[in-house]
Amino acid sequence: MSKFPLDNPALATAVLDAVEKKNRDESFIRYWEPFPYELKVFEKFTDKIKILVVAGGNRSGKTEVGAALATAFAEGKDYFQGYPAYSWVKDLPIPDKGIKNLWIVGLDYKVLQNVIWREKLLNGGNHPGFLPKDDSIENIREADKQIYFKSGCVITGMSADSGREKFQSASVPLIWLDEECEAEIFDECYQRTVDCGGRIVVTVTPLIDINSGIKTPWIFNLWEDMKNGRDDIAFVHLSVLDNPIVPEGEKQKLLDKWKGHPEERARLFGEFVRRSGLVYPMWNRKVHIKRTNPSPDWYTVCSIDPAATGPTAALWGRVDNSNNIHLYKSYKESNLPVSEHVKNIKLRNGGDKVDLWLIDPTWGSQRTAEAHKTGQQLYRDAEGPGRGLPVRLAEVGEDFGLLASIEYMQGTASGPEGRLPRVWVDPSLTDFIEEIEHYTWDFFQRGPLKGTAKDKPRKHNDHLCNCYQYMCAMKPKGRNTSRPDSGSMPTGSYF
């Protein structure tokens, strides 16, 4: 005789509801379905995507989405067949044979344990935790932050503040980074995915912009790479205002709190903010990057921006018959004596003729206490009197070098053929391109003008930009144009 109460529909319904509730409580991830505004995250995560960035405001649901993705990859698609969650799992780029290793990275151990591990995976907030309580989990090692799945996958929780050494040597098919860690941690994580064709998911409120000066803005750089055509990166923006779990009253309080604040767009909508504008907003990779193979016969300038301990940079440019500058070679090294920099710059020059060697006028005119020589003299006499580099002080004035460099950049960007003067950058100058794209006006950090821009660029990773400005300030002319009186200008030299 059946034990199921077929003759009592109400009781039968209650039993079915109880069974359903038990199943949902034990394996909630199978029943979880994203809100409509979150669906775009799963739709964007296609097979060709290497890096998925979910940029959301506070309480936008971005961490919950990250936890759902991590659990789905660990369990594999078969686990979800026949359940509601299969609708968003079925098209994810989960390998047919599953994955064996998955990292979850929190900013520090406290965030990893309290937010990701306990709130999202084990216990849950508005619903049960995403980690199933059924036989698909073989073991949970809380102390080691490891979860062993019947599918063969192991989730390991990592703390970004433990240092890059902890992120070396492994091969990991999926890594979920919650919030923006240091760039060196991301770089190590990326390396862990290379040999296995792995992927990276990042959930973040994007507060580190190009002018933060605190961290390398690697997430912003990914955003720029995507906009410049890299098709294996996808960004999805989530807004707290779309989250139905957050009460309307709280949403209004958030709107009032962040209104007019520099971080408003990031906190509410997961959008990047720039606390200061770009010095070269007209810069465009599609316009300014161009392999021109400038002729060695053209007038050639090399500018040097020296430093006692930090990076010393050099930039080479050639001037065509229309007075356009073609930047084609660069040098950048740190913590070397002048003699080593001179030797390296000569090697980088490769024996080409240079008509004009320039050096930072401030550094070059200062006299060192040790050698009792100016910086200019040190470079000229690095390998014996008169045997170094015949540098002259660049004539940049207070801001003429900056204005001239903007003029060259703007000339390239204006009209289909541009207007004179113009400048083009060889695609091999990756360091120069990196500096130009992150070169911003400085801003006031305190006082009544806090957050507003100053009238000078921020002194941060700008060494090749300085070289470019020294060069533009001299308004170099091509060989078939009339040249100004050279005065003390040194003759061309070979190195």
Wavefront OBJ file of the C-alpha trace (Angstrom):
o trace
v 0.000 0.000 0.000
v 1.344 3.444 -0.953
v 2.367 5.700 1.889
v 1.631 8.761 -0.245
v -1.719 10.373 0.769
v -3.433 10.191 -2.647
v -6.847 10.460 -1.012
v -5.944 13.760 0.652
v -5.014 16.421 -1.974
v -4.316 19.096 0.595
v -1.936 16.840 2.493
v -0.318 15.708 -0.753
v 0.292 19.320 -1.737
v 1.773 20.065 1.673
v 4.117 17.094 1.379
v 5.220 18.135 -2.099
v 5.797 21.670 -0.879
v 7.880 20.362 2.002
v 9.960 18.196 -0.326
v 10.417 21.131 -2.693
v 11.470 23.397 0.174
v 13.962 20.804 1.400
v 15.437 20.503 -2.083
v 15.651 24.269 -2.442
v 17.315 24.631 0.951
v 19.850 21.886 0.235
v 20.689 22.928 -3.331
v 19.430 26.468 -3.690
v 21.849 27.217 -6.522
v 19.774 24.906 -8.775
v 16.718 27.087 -8.207
v 18.382 30.493 -8.149
v 17.545 32.726 -11.103
v 19.074 36.158 -11.674
v 16.919 39.247 -11.698
v 16.252 40.635 -15.204
v 18.895 43.350 -14.817
v 21.493 40.684 -13.905
v 20.804 38.458 -16.918
v 23.168 40.481 -19.105
v 26.088 39.194 -17.027
v 25.433 35.598 -18.069
v 24.592 36.567 -21.634
v 27.926 38.381 -22.024
v 29.987 35.460 -20.652
v 30.418 33.646 -23.965
v 33.054 31.159 -25.037
v 35.325 33.823 -26.539
v 35.503 35.890 -23.327
v 38.743 35.578 -21.368
v 38.022 38.305 -18.799
v 34.532 39.202 -17.584
v 34.264 42.340 -15.435
v 31.033 42.892 -13.512
v 31.249 46.541 -12.453
v 28.501 47.409 -10.026
v 27.627 49.938 -7.403
v 27.379 49.004 -3.744
v 24.508 46.519 -3.120
v 24.009 46.042 -6.864
v 24.290 42.250 -6.578
v 27.692 41.938 -8.260
v 29.220 39.711 -5.541
v 26.171 37.442 -5.575
v 26.545 37.059 -9.342
v 30.218 36.194 -8.869
v 29.367 33.539 -6.262
v 26.718 32.019 -8.546
v 29.177 31.806 -11.450
v 31.879 30.223 -9.284
v 29.484 27.586 -7.922
v 28.139 26.789 -11.391
v 31.646 26.250 -12.803
v 32.566 24.021 -9.850
v 29.451 21.832 -10.128
v 29.361 21.596 -13.935
v 26.383 21.852 -16.287
v 25.017 18.327 -15.673
v 24.268 19.231 -12.054
v 21.709 21.819 -13.193
v 19.821 19.941 -15.906
v 16.098 19.766 -15.159
v 16.222 22.687 -12.713
v 15.336 26.391 -13.190
v 18.970 27.535 -12.986
v 19.824 25.591 -16.135
v 18.399 28.511 -18.120
v 21.410 30.691 -17.216
v 23.973 27.897 -16.790
v 23.533 26.106 -20.118
v 25.319 28.706 -22.267
v 28.188 29.469 -19.888
v 31.666 28.498 -21.159
v 31.968 25.596 -18.685
v 34.071 22.759 -20.181
v 32.121 19.551 -20.879
v 34.468 17.619 -18.604
v 34.267 20.278 -15.914
v 37.183 21.994 -14.222
v 39.464 20.730 -11.467
v 40.670 23.949 -9.880
v 38.968 27.265 -9.075
v 40.212 30.228 -7.080
v 38.139 32.837 -5.247
v 40.203 35.910 -4.342
v 39.122 38.457 -1.726
v 40.929 41.699 -0.906
v 41.892 40.400 2.526
v 41.170 37.423 4.763
v 38.361 39.178 6.638
v 36.447 39.946 3.434
v 37.107 36.463 2.092
v 35.788 34.771 5.248
v 32.890 37.004 6.277
v 31.484 38.189 2.956
v 32.358 35.665 0.271
v 32.778 32.431 2.219
v 30.104 32.674 4.885
v 27.553 35.153 3.534
v 27.498 34.162 -0.161
v 28.579 30.514 -0.215
v 27.727 28.882 3.117
v 24.872 30.769 4.749
v 23.384 33.331 2.410
v 21.579 36.555 3.252
v 18.149 36.844 1.647
v 18.255 33.181 0.651
v 20.241 30.010 1.466
v 23.939 29.972 0.592
v 24.942 28.997 -2.939
v 27.038 26.075 -1.747
v 24.820 22.944 -1.859
v 24.271 20.810 1.235
v 23.704 17.640 -0.797
v 26.071 14.847 -1.793
v 27.655 16.953 -4.557
v 29.971 18.316 -1.845
v 32.508 15.814 -0.539
v 34.375 17.943 1.977
v 34.646 21.503 3.283
v 37.929 22.462 4.919
v 37.059 25.727 6.612
v 40.562 26.407 7.974
v 42.154 25.995 4.546
v 39.282 27.717 2.731
v 38.864 24.755 0.397
v 35.739 23.009 -0.911
v 35.914 19.591 -2.576
v 33.187 18.727 -5.078
v 32.011 15.343 -6.288
v 32.591 16.672 -9.801
v 36.329 16.681 -9.033
v 36.685 20.432 -8.690
v 38.338 22.124 -5.715
v 37.494 25.722 -4.808
v 40.299 27.485 -2.939
v 39.803 30.826 -1.208
v 42.750 33.224 -1.529
v 43.540 36.536 0.154
v 45.031 39.210 -2.111
v 47.011 40.755 0.740
v 48.985 37.534 1.243
v 51.390 38.609 -1.528
v 52.020 37.573 -5.122
v 54.195 34.597 -4.101
v 51.056 32.788 -2.901
v 49.608 33.069 -6.405
v 52.426 31.378 -8.294
v 52.940 27.946 -9.881
v 49.341 26.693 -10.171
v 47.189 26.148 -13.272
v 43.651 27.461 -12.714
v 40.784 27.309 -15.278
v 38.661 29.932 -13.476
v 39.577 32.696 -11.036
v 37.036 35.016 -9.452
v 38.492 38.291 -8.125
v 36.172 40.263 -5.841
v 37.066 43.984 -5.860
v 40.238 45.601 -7.191
v 43.415 44.090 -5.779
v 46.928 45.255 -6.637
v 47.924 44.911 -10.289
v 50.665 42.395 -9.471
v 48.070 39.993 -8.016
v 45.946 40.257 -11.152
v 49.037 39.674 -13.293
v 49.871 36.496 -11.372
v 46.274 35.293 -11.623
v 46.299 35.914 -15.353
v 49.445 33.810 -15.705
v 47.751 30.940 -13.870
v 45.077 30.763 -16.593
v 47.370 30.859 -19.633
v 48.376 27.208 -20.049
v 44.829 25.878 -19.510
v 42.883 28.452 -21.508
v 41.305 29.643 -18.276
v 39.132 32.651 -17.548
v 38.910 35.450 -15.006
v 35.777 36.970 -13.490
v 36.106 40.306 -11.686
v 33.356 41.847 -9.550
v 34.146 45.421 -8.578
v 32.943 48.878 -7.680
v 35.370 50.803 -9.936
v 36.799 53.467 -7.632
v 40.405 53.302 -8.878
v 40.545 55.666 -11.849
v 43.467 56.761 -13.987
v 44.346 59.599 -11.629
v 44.024 57.839 -8.288
v 47.780 57.676 -7.766
v 47.166 54.836 -5.315
v 47.188 51.720 -7.429
v 47.883 50.836 -11.019
v 44.381 51.142 -12.550
v 44.461 47.726 -14.237
v 40.669 47.406 -14.424
v 40.440 50.796 -16.095
v 43.175 49.618 -18.461
v 41.056 46.550 -19.324
v 38.165 48.907 -20.061
v 40.394 50.940 -22.381
v 41.660 47.751 -24.070
v 38.084 46.655 -24.717
v 37.146 50.042 -26.164
v 40.229 49.898 -28.376
v 39.135 46.617 -29.946
v 40.187 43.744 -27.679
v 37.274 41.328 -28.072
v 38.082 38.783 -25.329
v 37.168 41.257 -22.569
v 33.549 41.984 -21.593
v 32.223 44.604 -19.153
v 28.769 44.555 -17.581
v 27.525 47.434 -15.400
v 25.014 46.819 -12.609
v 23.153 49.529 -10.713
v 21.942 49.358 -7.133
v 18.858 51.275 -8.302
v 17.793 48.211 -10.309
v 18.078 45.814 -7.379
v 14.518 44.974 -6.194
v 15.793 43.717 -2.834
v 16.993 47.197 -1.815
v 14.023 49.208 -0.436
v 13.015 52.282 -2.427
v 13.619 54.473 0.593
v 17.211 53.267 0.853
v 17.739 53.882 -2.848
v 16.613 57.487 -2.398
v 19.010 57.874 0.530
v 21.838 56.592 -1.678
v 20.894 59.078 -4.394
v 20.944 61.911 -1.856
v 24.193 60.776 -0.247
v 26.247 60.527 -3.438
v 24.681 63.364 -5.447
v 27.452 65.569 -6.827
v 30.202 63.425 -5.284
v 33.131 62.438 -7.576
v 32.298 58.777 -6.888
v 28.560 59.113 -7.624
v 28.585 57.208 -10.934
v 30.749 54.421 -9.501
v 28.804 53.991 -6.250
v 25.381 53.949 -7.913
v 25.929 52.629 -11.427
v 29.298 50.851 -11.452
v 30.745 53.325 -13.937
v 34.302 54.621 -14.023
v 34.964 58.073 -12.647
v 37.799 60.448 -13.457
v 38.662 62.851 -10.704
v 40.730 64.865 -13.188
v 40.596 65.128 -16.948
v 43.110 63.841 -19.432
v 45.824 66.237 -20.565
v 45.569 64.795 -24.072
v 41.831 64.074 -24.522
v 42.332 64.240 -28.299
v 44.582 61.161 -28.196
v 43.167 58.397 -30.372
v 44.965 55.120 -31.001
v 43.359 54.770 -34.400
v 44.653 58.202 -35.428
v 47.953 58.681 -33.615
v 49.425 55.183 -33.705
v 50.946 54.638 -37.098
v 53.928 52.633 -38.344
v 55.629 55.180 -40.603
v 59.209 53.774 -40.767
v 60.785 57.260 -40.665
v 63.862 57.635 -42.844
v 67.282 57.851 -41.121
v 67.950 60.831 -43.408
v 65.256 62.895 -41.671
v 66.183 65.347 -38.945
v 66.451 63.287 -35.734
v 65.923 64.369 -32.117
v 66.431 62.392 -28.897
v 65.001 63.805 -25.651
v 66.099 62.590 -22.218
v 64.235 62.922 -18.915
v 66.761 61.887 -16.233
v 66.238 60.947 -12.595
v 68.647 60.274 -9.752
v 66.883 57.100 -8.572
v 63.577 56.718 -10.413
v 63.003 56.010 -14.102
v 65.179 57.724 -16.661
v 63.519 57.939 -20.065
v 64.603 58.768 -23.612
v 62.446 59.278 -26.686
v 63.509 59.417 -30.327
v 61.657 61.317 -33.042
v 62.299 62.068 -36.709
v 60.958 65.092 -38.558
v 59.730 64.748 -42.140
v 59.827 67.424 -44.857
v 56.458 68.801 -43.674
v 57.762 69.220 -40.090
v 55.666 66.327 -38.707
v 57.252 64.359 -35.853
v 57.425 60.570 -36.061
v 58.157 58.978 -32.652
v 59.820 55.630 -33.270
v 62.023 54.529 -30.382
v 62.119 54.833 -26.574
v 64.144 53.885 -23.505
v 63.086 53.628 -19.855
v 65.117 52.187 -16.987
v 65.369 52.826 -13.239
v 67.974 53.031 -10.491
v 71.121 53.201 -12.623
v 74.018 55.695 -12.507
v 74.340 58.243 -15.300
v 77.186 56.298 -16.909
v 74.966 53.211 -17.279
v 72.077 55.221 -18.675
v 74.387 56.846 -21.230
v 75.735 53.449 -22.254
v 72.203 52.002 -22.562
v 70.906 54.987 -24.537
v 73.806 54.644 -26.970
v 73.039 50.952 -27.401
v 69.363 51.725 -27.935
v 70.282 54.359 -30.501
v 72.104 51.684 -32.466
v 74.622 53.909 -34.252
v 72.038 56.179 -35.897
v 72.822 59.842 -36.427
v 71.075 62.172 -33.975
v 70.947 65.852 -34.914
v 69.751 67.149 -31.559
v 70.121 65.674 -28.061
v 67.874 67.305 -25.435
v 67.739 66.994 -21.657
v 65.368 68.195 -18.926
v 66.430 71.849 -18.336
v 65.715 71.762 -14.596
v 67.616 68.568 -13.844
v 70.301 69.384 -16.406
v 71.115 72.788 -14.911
v 71.351 71.601 -11.302
v 74.826 70.979 -9.901
v 75.401 67.736 -8.007
v 77.150 67.856 -4.624
v 79.227 64.745 -5.323
v 80.672 65.529 -8.748
v 80.347 69.348 -8.623
v 78.958 69.177 -12.162
v 75.573 69.978 -13.613
v 73.373 67.153 -14.833
v 74.068 68.299 -18.396
v 77.822 67.991 -17.810
v 77.403 64.526 -16.303
v 75.733 63.298 -19.479
v 78.308 64.991 -21.718
v 81.262 63.619 -19.761
v 79.852 60.203 -18.802
v 82.596 58.317 -20.671
v 85.285 60.953 -20.417
v 85.262 64.705 -21.198
v 83.208 65.272 -24.340
v 82.658 61.540 -24.935
v 79.170 61.202 -23.506
v 75.988 62.519 -25.105
v 76.121 66.101 -26.462
v 72.922 67.141 -24.706
v 71.585 70.687 -24.595
v 68.933 72.043 -22.259
v 65.435 71.892 -23.709
v 63.729 75.284 -23.964
v 60.351 74.497 -22.457
v 59.630 77.655 -20.445
v 56.899 77.509 -17.780
v 54.389 75.547 -19.832
v 55.414 76.064 -23.468
v 56.546 72.457 -23.844
v 53.142 71.196 -22.689
v 51.235 73.588 -24.966
v 53.425 72.726 -27.953
v 52.929 68.995 -27.353
v 49.134 69.493 -27.235
v 49.362 71.433 -30.505
v 51.149 68.556 -32.220
v 48.656 66.038 -30.830
v 45.664 68.182 -31.760
v 47.016 68.750 -35.252
v 46.985 65.029 -35.921
v 43.424 64.652 -34.690
v 41.890 67.603 -36.603
v 40.329 66.691 -39.944
v 40.882 63.674 -42.182
v 44.500 64.640 -42.856
v 45.086 66.736 -39.771
v 46.593 70.211 -39.622
v 50.206 71.099 -39.030
v 52.008 70.394 -36.822
v 51.340 66.672 -36.387
v 52.805 63.693 -34.540
v 52.584 59.931 -35.067
v 53.594 57.166 -32.661
v 55.029 53.802 -33.681
v 52.937 50.939 -32.206
v 56.055 49.471 -30.558
v 56.189 52.396 -28.064
v 53.937 50.705 -25.524
v 55.393 52.573 -22.522
v 54.788 55.927 -24.188
v 51.239 54.937 -25.147
v 50.566 53.824 -21.561
v 51.755 57.194 -20.212
v 49.812 59.299 -22.716
v 46.554 57.452 -22.007
v 46.904 57.989 -18.236
v 48.385 61.503 -18.220
v 45.954 63.675 -16.241
v 45.694 67.113 -14.735
v 46.539 67.231 -11.046
v 43.792 68.041 -8.555
v 43.519 69.587 -5.122
v 43.439 66.916 -2.420
v 42.334 69.132 0.448
v 40.821 72.495 1.246
v 37.826 74.258 -0.348
v 38.999 73.324 -3.878
v 39.269 69.611 -3.072
v 38.498 67.511 -6.127
v 38.922 70.328 -8.659
v 41.685 70.363 -11.262
v 44.919 72.329 -11.059
v 46.530 73.936 -14.102
v 49.385 71.445 -14.263
v 49.627 67.702 -14.987
v 49.995 65.163 -12.230
v 53.606 64.126 -11.657
v 53.124 60.383 -11.875
v 54.615 58.038 -14.488
v 55.152 60.876 -16.961
v 58.804 60.465 -17.981
v 58.276 59.754 -21.680
v 55.559 62.433 -21.778
v 58.190 64.899 -20.557
v 60.568 63.766 -23.301
v 57.824 64.329 -25.850
v 57.229 67.854 -24.510
v 60.939 68.760 -24.675
v 60.969 67.698 -28.313
v 57.820 69.599 -29.283
v 59.003 72.769 -27.514
v 61.947 73.016 -29.929
v 59.602 72.959 -32.978
v 62.137 70.917 -34.986
v 62.174 71.438 -38.759
v 62.601 68.974 -41.595
v 65.748 69.117 -43.689
v 64.258 70.810 -46.755
v 62.786 73.685 -44.722
v 64.686 76.754 -43.593
v 66.267 76.136 -40.215
v 66.572 78.731 -37.454
v 69.929 79.991 -36.326
v 71.429 77.025 -34.520
v 73.347 79.151 -32.043
v 74.899 76.678 -29.593
v 72.983 73.760 -31.097
v 75.359 70.784 -31.295
v 75.969 69.091 -34.603
v 74.645 65.644 -35.346
v 76.417 62.778 -33.639
v 76.645 59.015 -34.102
v 76.314 56.524 -31.232
l 1 2 3 4 5 6 7 8 9 10 11 12 13 14 15 16 17 18 19 20 21 22 23 24 25 26 27 28 29 30 31 32 33 34 35 36 37 38 39 40 41 42 43 44 45 46 47 48 49 50 51 52 53 54 55 56 57 58 59 60 61 62 63 64 65 66 67 68 69 70 71 72 73 74 75 76 77 78 79 80 81 82 83 84 85 86 87 88 89 90 91 92 93 94 95 96 97 98 99 100 101 102 103 104 105 106 107 108 109 110 111 112 113 114 115 116 117 118 119 120 121 122 123 124 125 126 127 128 129 130 131 132 133 134 135 136 137 138 139 140 141 142 143 144 145 146 147 148 149 150 151 152 153 154 155 156 157 158 159 160 161 162 163 164 165 166 167 168 169 170 171 172 173 174 175 176 177 178 179 180 181 182 183 184 185 186 187 188 189 190 191 192 193 194 195 196 197 198 199 200 201 202 203 204 205 206 207 208 209 210 211 212 213 214 215 216 217 218 219 220 221 222 223 224 225 226 227 228 229 230 231 232 233 234 235 236 237 238 239 240 241 242 243 244 245 246 247 248 249 250 251 252 253 254 255 256 257 258 259 260 261 262 263 264 265 266 267 268 269 270 271 272 273 274 275 276 277 278 279 280 281 282 283 284 285 286 287 288 289 290 291 292 293 294 295 296 297 298 299 300 301 302 303 304 305 306 307 308 309 310 311 312 313 314 315 316 317 318 319 320 321 322 323 324 325 326 327 328 329 330 331 332 333 334 335 336 337 338 339 340 341 342 343 344 345 346 347 348 349 350 351 352 353 354 355 356 357 358 359 360 361 362 363 364 365 366 367 368 369 370 371 372 373 374 375 376 377 378 379 380 381 382 383 384 385 386 387 388 389 390 391 392 393 394 395 396 397 398 399 400 401 402 403 404 405 406 407 408 409 410 411 412 413 414 415 416 417 418 419 420 421 422 423 424 425 426 427 428 429 430 431 432 433 434 435 436 437 438 439 440 441 442 443 444 445 446 447 448 449 450 451 452 453 454 455 456 457 458 459 460 461 462 463 464 465 466 467 468 469 470 471 472 473 474 475 476 477 478 479 480 481 482 483 484 485 486 487 488 489 490 491 492 493 494 495
